[in-house]
């Protein structure tokens, strides 16, 4: 503001300018802090995860069933930590317009099976049920596979975290919605309070019941999902009722070489247990 009126208005403009400069400096500090944290956390994980993979592969001798179980849990936890780190980095990049998608055609069924399989040991260890439902025929789509895998991984991880042992179930379903691919993650967990629902995709938000903070880990998991899906030209929605579970659905347009309208509907699909 370039105001020189030699009165209270000029004083106000000067104060506003100083405040703006302070906010700019604070934002630069935030970006630098995120960059340092991401770098410092990735370094030890780059040693931990390959070491666990080597042990699981039997490079240092066979493992007992119990040892294998705990190693798999440690690997999954390390992978989740790495996913959180990437969320921090990528949300910052998207804010700055620096994140670039690398779209390629892929088969939705094979993609979903691979993502779900990564979480199956974690579900089994906690005595929770994780299922995948894929149509017998579904056309390829185009997208950034690693980023979309993290979107689905975030949703599955959140759902598993908020369902009870023994009776808890997470059901992942793929189906065609018009010319779009719909990916649904349904759970029978604690649900999300009405007071928290309108803020569910906001970053660093802690709801009145703290449901949001717990559901999204760092507070960026669902923010990341929304930003990545929308960057693909799609959208993400959810429905939840307290004590009755939640359903998160994201859609990706369009399906390549779309199937005829008589393609199998979700009700006609087969359930695949990983």
Secondary structure, 3 states (H helix, E strand, C coil): CCCCCCCHHHHHHHHHHHHHHHHHHHHHHHHHHHHHHHHHHHHHHHHHHHHHHHHHCCCCCCCCHHHHHHHHHHHHHHHHHHHHHHHHHHHHHHHCCCCCCCCEEECHHHHHHHHHHHHHHHHHHCCCEEEEEECCCCCCEEECHHHHHHHHHHHHHHHHHCCCCCCCEEEEEEEEECCEEEEEEEECCCCCCHHHHCCCCCCCCCCCCCHHHHHCCCCCHHHHHHHHHHHCCCEEEEEEECCCEEEEEEEEECCCCCCCCCCCCHHHCEEEEC
